[in-house]
Amino acid sequence: MHDDLVVATPDGLYCPPGDFHIDPWRPVSHAIVTHAHADHARRGHAHYLASHDSAGVLRSRLGEDIDLQTLGWGEAVEHRGVRISLHPAGHVLGSAQVRLEHRGRVWVASGDYFVAGDTTMHGEGPGDLNVTCAPFQPVRCDCFITESTFGLPIYRWPTQVSLFDDINRWWAANAEAGRASLLMGYSFGKAQRMLAGVDPSIGPIVVHGAVETLNVAYRAAGVPLPATFSATELPKAEMRRALVIAPPSVQGSPWLRRFGDYSDAFASGWMQLRGARRRRSVDRGFVLSDHADWPGLQRAIAATGAQRVIVTHGYEAVMVRWLQEQGLDAGAFRTEYGDDALEEPGAATEQPTPATADTPAEA
C-alpha cells in the first residue's frame, strides 16, 4: 500500500515518510539496527541508530568509528515527522523492537525476539535466561512486523528450569567420570544464556576466545556472568571437570585436543527436530533458543493488538496462513535475515527448508 509506514525494498525494510531503513542489508544513509547479529547489523551505513545496551557489541563488530546514536528503552526521537522509539525484544544484549508513529498510525518491527514461557524467567538464579538482556516487552500497534524463525507448531521450548537441570546433570556426570563437557552454541547471545543458567559449583567454566570477546561486552553492560577461564589457564587435572563453552566452528578442530577425553553437546532450538543431534554428530542435544517458539510467537502477536501482521524470515507461509485463519490481515516481506549460524564462519545451520519441515516426516 502506498501509505504503509514500512515497505520492502532491495536495500532492506524502508520507512518512506522517515527516509530511513530498519536492519538494511545494503549500505544506506540512515539505518536503525535492532541488534548486533551479523544478518541484521551490517557495515557500510552512514548513520546508525540502536539501543544504548547494544552499543558495545555494535562498535566491537562494526568498528569503533561508526556514526552511532543510541536510545534508552522507551526514549523517543523524531525524524522527518516519524516518532521513533526502541523497546526490549529479549533476544540478545540490546536487542530492540522498533516502534514508529506517524500521523496517528503505529507500526512495530520486532527484529528477532524471545518470549519467556514460564515464571522462572522473571526472577533471579539458575534458569533465568533473561538476566542476560532486557525481557521482551509487548508494544501495542496497528501493524506488527514479526520474525518467524521457529514458526511451526512443533517448536515448543521446555521450561528453563528443566532444561538447565538437564544440562547440569550431564555436566556433573561427566565431571564425576573425569571428562570435560563441551557445550557448543553461538558465541553472541546463546553462550551468555548458557553461562547464566548453569550451576558454576559443579566445576570450572572454560570459554573460547570468541565467546570471551562477547562476555566482555555483556559484563561492561552490567550483565552478571560466572567466572570463566581461557583454555590455557587451567591445569590438566581441573580440565577434566570443566564445562567448555564454545562456538560450533570448533567441532573437529585442533583446538579441542587440549581437553583430552570429553563429551560434547549442542544447544539450539533446532535440537527439537528429530535427527538434528545425529547430523551434528554430538553426544547430546539441548533445546535452547534465543527466539520465540510457536506459542511465544502467538502470545507476542496477540499482545500487540495489531490487526495487520507482516511476517519476515523463517516459516512465513505457515505463520501467514495461521494468522489469516485468526481473522487478521497478514502478509509477508522477503528479507535477507536468517539463522544466527551466520555468526560462526563455516558453521552449518540445522535449519531445514520450510518445504521439508512442513512434511509429516519432519513434524
DOKOLSE-427328 format. One record per residue: x, y, z of N, C-alpha, C in turn. Coordinates in steps of 0.001 Angstrom, whole numbers, plus 500000, padded with zeros to 6 digits. Layout:
REM DOKOLSE-427328
XYZXYZXYZ;...
***
This chain:
REM DOKOLSE-427328
500842498806500000500000500000500000500878501245500000;500453502273499295501292503439499093501541504233500362;500690504092501387500877504865502604501389504020503764;501940502833503469502499501995504524503703502680505168;503848502481506482504987503067507183506287502327506890;506194501045506541507380500259506205507084499453504952;508014499462504012507888498682502783509180497911502568;509103496829501799510290496045501468510927496593500193;512232496830500235512974497317499074514206496439498867;514903496578497745516122495787497530517203496038498571;517182497203499227518177497511500254517787497015501640;516493496757501850516011496342503157514673496974503468;514210496823504697512936497395505103513084498916505209;512153499644504578512306501084504406511061501817504884;511282502931505597510186503801506044510138505013505114;509161505069504176509118506169503205508986507559503829;508056507777504786507958509150505301509195509582506083;509862508644506736511044508998507522512340508919506746;512310508273505575513506508109504741514650507441505512;514349506306506150515383505507506818515027504033506661;515995503175506963515810501733506849515917501069508220;515352499879508331515471499052509538516228497785509167;517365497557509809518216496386509544518474496178508049;518903497216507331519137497041505895520341496149505618;520282495409504504521383494517504157522319495118503115;521989496294502591522901497027501718523139498414502317;524294499042502031524614500344502643523559501412502336;523139502125503396522139503192503268522605504397504093;521869505493503987522264506700504712521892506642506187;520677506146506509520223506090507897519656504700508188;520268504003509134519864502634509467519526502518510944;518332502013511241518005501601512603518348500119512702;519160499748513680519619498367513830518978497775515079;518251496676514898517551496073516039518508495367516986;519566494735516452520542494067517319521788493745516499;522824493278517165524147493192516550524467491857515900;523503490960515709523787489755514939524098490127513493;524958489346512861525529489720511571524500489859510455;523377489151510552522385489268509479521505490498509638;521616491203510758520824492417510994521690493670511073;522929493532511487523841494679511633524972494542510619;524937495386509608525922495309508526526810496551508520;527998496394507961528903497527507806528467498398506630;528911499652506642528768500498505475527695501560505530;526847501576506563525815502608506647526439503924507125;525871505039506654526420506345507042526090506689508488;524862506400508913524426506705510280523660505509510844;523914505207512128523258504097512812522461504619514003;521299503997514242520529504246515459520234502887516082;520543502729517365520337501450518043520125501701519524;519837500651520272519631500796521705520950501065522413;520850501729523549522049502027524343522771500740524734;522018499686525094522634498443525550523417497724524458;523123498006523199523794497298522112525057497998521627;525349499176522166526445499992521641527791499270521679;528100498629522796529401497985522934529620496887521915;528617496048521728528755494945520774528793495482519350;527949496470519041527941497025517689529295497637517334;529867498398518243531157499017517943532264497968517814;532215496916518619533246495886518539533155495110517223;531967495051516649531780494274515425531857495120514167;531373496361514244531306497197513045532393498269513006;533059498472514134534116499475514194533804500551515205;534821500963515925534649501995516950534247503338516354;534550503531515068534345504848514462533001504998513761;532078504023513895530786504174513234530030505358513830;529214506007512997528383507133513456527131506543514097;527175506372515423526132505643516149525434506552517152;524116506630517036523277507298518028522508506218518773;522419506318520087521714505303520864520560505911521637;519580505057521924518405505449522696518239504502523876;517783505033525001517361504187526107515996503593525804;515610502576526563514321501924526321513179502934526494;512350503039525468511198503927525507511490505368525180;512760505735525096513126507101524730512799507327523251;512282508479522906511822508738521535512597509871520883;512795509734519573513327510814518753512404510971517548;512428512141516938511609512362515746512511512605514552;512205511914513465512995512063512241512043512251511073;512073513436510474511210513769509333509737513489509628;509331513806510849507937513656511222507550512284511733;508484511322511775508216509977512303508817509878513704;507993509529514660508447509373516044508971507939516205;510220507806516636510893506508516729511244506223518181;510917505025518653511369504588519972511721503108519909;512570502678520837513050501301520875512588500624522161;512224499337522050511644498596523174512235497187523214;512451496637524420513180495371524552512547494228523762;513434493424523128512996492259522352513363490943523022;514247490972524042514558489757524795515387488734524060;516009489108522939516736488149522093518199488018522519;518939489114522451520328489193522896520532490569523525;521726490806524041522019492090524670521701493238523715;520831494148524155520489495327523370519466495123522276;518959493907522098518009493655521009516731494456521229;516263495092520149515163496050520267514088495815519220;512860496126519613511777496308518662511733497798518313;511374498097517085511345499477516621509894499933516492;509513500920517301508164501488517224508192502762516397;507323502843515403507223504009514532505824504598514645;505744505900514838504448506581514909504441507749513932;503405507782513085503315508844512078501855509101511744;501409510331511981500047510738511661498995509784512244;499187509425513505498215508599514217498341507115514004;499232506693513124499428505259512900500672504786513646;500616503550514172501746502977514900502100501618514293;503355501485513883503889500214513402505040499802514304;505209498498514477506334497976515250507029496890514435;508361497026514294509184495983513669509910495241514777;509696493942514855510157493172516010511649492892516016;512310492832514849513629492226514813513483490770515247;514515490196515830514414488862516433513996489023517890;513178488097518402512757488240519798512527486900520468;512619486936521787512399485761522638511352486118523678;510371485241523841509296485470524812509394484407525894;509492484833527144509571483888528254508324483026528307;508544481732528532507411480820528543506985480384529920;507755480757530968507385480334532319507874481364533325;507346481287534540507606482328535539509044482358536010;509832481299535753511232481326536175512004482404535448;511475482893534341512193483882533556512128485272534165;511374485435535232511200486782535788511905486960537135;512611485939537584513255486033538880514761486040538781;515428485583539829516876485517539861517291484067539999;518511483766539560519071482459539825519143481585538600;519661480341538767519836479425537652518533479218536891;518631479221535576517451479011534752516808480296534286;517172481438534895516591482712534480517453483295533365;517123482951532102517958483362530991517874484844530715;516804485490531103516641486899530767517473487822531630;518302487274532553519250488148533228520301488626532234;520382488015531047521399488413530073520947489559529175;519666489885529171519181491028528387517795491412528884;517374492614528517516052493069528939514981492177528327;514000491717529126512972490809528606512035491480527612;511476490678526733510540491139525707509409491955526327;509097493075525687508033493954526159507029494168525024;505808493657525138504824493881524071504546495361523873;504411495756522619504137497150522276502874497195521425;501867497902521874500608497999521126500833498742519815;500197498256518758500402498868517452499273498487516500;499241499179515369498273498865514319498785497761513404;500103497764513163500724496755512309501984496259512987;502151494938513031503304494321513685504078493528512638;505373493844512501506258493103511599507026492106512450;506755490829512269507286489799513167508202488817512454;509213488359513161510005487232512673509201485943512821;509676484860512206509017483555512379510039482436512261;511231482653512843512304481668512752511819480276513140;511065480186514225510529478892514674509003478881514562;508518479367513437507082479485513222506408478221512739;506617477129513460505912475863513214505417475312514549;504275474647514579503739474127515851504646473131516562;505587472524515858506462471539516522507443472204517491;507663473493517353508659474160518184508017474695519458;508292474002520559507767474370521882508880474121522893;509398475197523463510576475076524314510244474491525689;511164473713526252510994473242527628511126474413528596;510650474238529817510853475285530812512352475437531059;512769476645531400514190476901531580514766476143532777;513989475961533839514468475200534992514744473752534603;513820473124533883514017471726533498515173471594532512;515317472546531606516403472497530639517755472565531341;517925473520532260519225473658532905519473472584533957;518436472020534514518619470833535356519232469713534525;518759469565533296519258468528532388520721468792532024;521037470047531677522418470386531329523350470178532517;522916470607533702523760470464534893523987469001535261;522962468164535096523144466734535369524152466124534408;524074466499533136525020465996532130526445466415532483;526618467700532829527941468201533206528455467480534458;527629467349535481528052466712536734528445465257536511;527698464535535677528025463131535400529359463028534673;529619463930533744530902463924533047532043464254534007;531827465252534875532862465634535836533190464462536767;532172463743537189532379462581538061533192461499537353;532987461394536029533706460390535232535085460880534797;535423462142535125536739462663534799536915463084533357;535838463556532732535973464059531356535316465435531249;535872466252530380535348467597530161534006467539529441;533230468622529581531919468731528931531977469898527948;531941469589526657531966470620525620530542470955525214;530121472179525508528773472636525176528889473731524113;528413473416522907528555474346521788527277475141521556;527463476415521281526350477311520978526921478599520423;526121479358519733526608480566519082527155481549520112;528261482201519743529038482963520722528354484231521205;527438484797520428526740486019520832525304485702521195;525006485769522469523644485548522947523463484168523540;523643483142522725523432481772523204524441481414524288;525722481726524057526748481378525039526493482062526374;526067483314526336525820484042527587524584483510528303;523567483078527561522402482440528196522821481149528891;523712480397528250524177479161528871524967479463530139;525844480455530081526628480816531256525730481256532406;524675481998532106523779482492533146522932481391533762;522756480283533038521844479251533503522487478065534196;523776477808533930524406476620534508524800476858535964;525101475774536655525483475824538067527009475810538176;527652476957538460529117477018538471529765476247539617;528979475760540579529562474985541681529999473593541225;529554473148540060529903471810539574531382471730539209;531936472813538653533334472805538248533695474098537562;534941474214537095535360475432536401534706475544535023;534570476778534532533968477027533219535022477648532316;535260476995531190536220477466530195535446478003529006;535871479147528463535198479697527289536202479928526171;535732479746524962536508480031523757536722481534523640;537781481940522951538079483364522794536958484147522147;536251483528521186535142484218520527534015484503521508;533826483607522468532802483809523496533257484877524482;534523484839524864535024485793525854534929487234525352;535148487438524058535020488782523491533633489349523746;532614488521523592531245488973523852530967489077525341;531568488189526134531393488266527584531855489620528122;532934490132527553533450491439527982532379492510527783;531719492480526628530678493474526348529486493299527284;529112492047527571527994491791528476528320492287529886;529514491972530363529882492400531717529957493921531802;530454494552530728530528496016530712529147496645530772;528137495920530269526756496407530303526056496056531617;526791495452532537526219495127533842525546493781533939;525745492912532957525126491584532982525966490651533857;525370490022534883526137489134535759526405487789535098;527672487425534967528074486135534424529052485483535398;529074484158535492530003483499536406531450483657535936;532388483389536840533809483456536492534127482432535410;534969482816534466535350481912533380536866481936533194;537373480897532514538802480755532256539026480545530765;540226480879530309540607480500528955541122479064528975;541278478474527812541702477070527730543125476857528213;543912477920528333545306477778528756545504478083530235;544444478461530927544586478899532320544376477793533351;543832476660532937543533475591533898544541474455533803;544969473904534948545796472692534903544984471519534365;545670470545533824545015469425533161544051468693534089;544404468564535356543542467844536301542191468536536455;542190469871536494540934470608536629540124470606535339;540821470491534212540139470493532924539177469312532818;539465468251533542538615467049533455537259467244534117;537093468311534882535803468616535499535142469835534862;535758470374533836535336471664533307534154471564532352;533381472640532324532406472874531263533075473820530275;533106473435529011533751474230527974532661474780527047;532525476092526999531514476722526147532220477345524949;531804476917523758532500477315522537531525477377521371;531886478117520309531023478159519126531074476849518353;530078476572517511530040475321516750531231475131515819;531888476221515435533010476119514498534209475372515070;534228475112516397535362474380516967535250472882516727;534078472404516337533875470965516191534860470397515169;535626469395515596536603468764514720537890469541514543;538076470631515295539262471478515127540373471063516092;541625471439515798542751471129516700542592471754518078;541797472827518212541606473498519496541107472547520571;540389471493520172539791470580521142540781469566521719;541946469429521103542890468403521559543339468623522990;543373469857523421543879470177524764542970469653525871;541722469267525529540791468839526571540813467333526815;541569466589526014541625465151526202540272464505525968;539896463588526865538595462915526757537483463897527126;536465464014526269535352464920526565534064464384525963;532957464836526542531627464584525976531159465888525359;530504465808524185530092467048523540528577467136523391;528097468389523327526662468665523203526485469942522405;525306470080521827524991471282521047523683471853521570;523662473175521781522464473852522293521863474704521185;520624474399520814519961475122519737518479474780519731;517668475700519231516260475393519039516046474285518028;517000474138517089516854473095516069516985471697516657;517496471579517890517577470267518535516194469685518798;515144470496518626513778469996518741513467468991517626;514174469116516500513903468268515341514539466892515486;513820465870515087514396464540515034515544464540514034;516631463949514418517768463830513527518768464963513611;518407466070514258519325467211514316520581466869515109;520423466171516236521600465798517033522483464828516255;521849463903515522522612462940514727523411463653513643;522791464644512983523501465371511932524646466189512508;524507466627513738525571467374514391526677466449514906;526399465158515007527368464174515491527871464518516889;526942464779517802527281465075519187526585464081520107;527100463998521354526530463070522337525150463503522808;524973464817522980523706465324523495523261466544522707;521949466748522668521384467959522088520438468585523095;520600469884523362519739470588524306518932471653523555;517620471668523801516726472592523110516773473949523813;517598474840523275517788476164523863517858477180522729;516990478178522772516940479159521697516827480573522228;517295481526521406517118482950521685515892483507520976;515138482647520281513958483069519523512687482539520184;511579483187519904510283482720520398509904481405519734;509320480501520517508778479268519941507383479559519395;506700478519518917505370478710518317504383479375519286;504236478865520526503330479563521454503800480976521774;505111481185521846505627482515522136505315483509521024;505439483081519787505072483936518660503598484316518730;502758483328519043501318483596519133501014484600520240;501635484427521411501391485332522531501873486739522210;503061486824521598503624488135521299502753488897520306;502309488220519262501481488870518252500155489318518853;499537488446519643498254488803520259498396490002521191;499528490072521909499713491146522889499852492516522242;500219492573520968500339493871520295498980494464519969;497951493624519855496631494091519440496567494480517975;497604494177517210497655494565515801496628493785514984;495960494489514089495029493845513166495707493480511855;496894494036511635497681493678510457499036493169510911;499475492049510336500748491446510709501522491107509441;502783491501509416503663491174508287504778490275508811;504968489132508180505914488115508646507200488195507830;508327488132508516509601488141507795510214486745507796;511470486602508170512248485389507969511761484226508830;511941483030508295511518481809508964510461481107508148;509439480614508829508359479882508166507201480830507858;507459481730506908506493482783506619505137482228506192;505135481261505273503869480782504710502989480156505785;503597479371506667502832478724507734502254479766508681;503076480733509081502617481755510014501547482640509388;501732483031508133500733483865507462499403483134507378;499441481870507029498201481098506934497493481026508275;498263480784509350497652480699510685497043482046511080;497753483131510812497252484459511159495971484789510403;495918484433509137494715484673508352493542483862508881;493818482658509375492764481842509971492222482469511249;493035483318511890492585484028513100491844485320512750;491678485583511469490940486765511036491778488017510888;493109487878510918493985489031510799494373489274509345;494708490517509039495235490889507735496730490567507762;497141489492507112498514489012507229499167488866505861;500439489181505797501236489016504590502680488811504989;503593488852504031505000488583504305505897489538503535;507082489793504101508149490514503433509273489530503128;509816489598501939511021488823501632512234489597502140;513046488960502977514206489626503566515449488760503403;516584489297503818517833488551503803518291488186505208;517357488164506153517698487735507501517667486215507539;518422485648508464518462484194508528518827483705509892;519274482452509935519630481830511197520885482463511774;521011482425513102522163483034513763523461482271513514;523396481168512756524623480459512390525544481351511573;525011482423510990525855483379510280526904483972511214;526663483874512518527622484401513474528917483609513485;528863482346513087530026481493513209530504481083511815;531558481691511281532031481353509947532301479865509810;531756479281508755531978477872508475531057476936509218;530198477450510082529305476584510840528025476375510068;527615475117509939526389474806509200525191475003510098;524119475492509554522878475638510300522083474353510285;521312474128511323520437472964511370519070473273510795;518866474516510343517531474894509892517170474165508611;516081473387508601515636472760507374514911473777506504;514737473466505249513948474353504408512493474253504821;511722475338504703510317475280505069509562474169504352;509903473906503103509201472861502356509427471508502987;510687471272503476510994469995504108510351469887505479;510462470964506272509988470912507653508481470815507739;507778471184506684506337471180506713505749469817506347;506611468831506140506131467496505781505893466683507055;505012465654507000504749464838508170506003464172508712;506976463857507843508191463175508303508968464035509288;508963465362509081509679466253509973508844466659511169;507542466626511063506693467080512154506665466072513274;
***
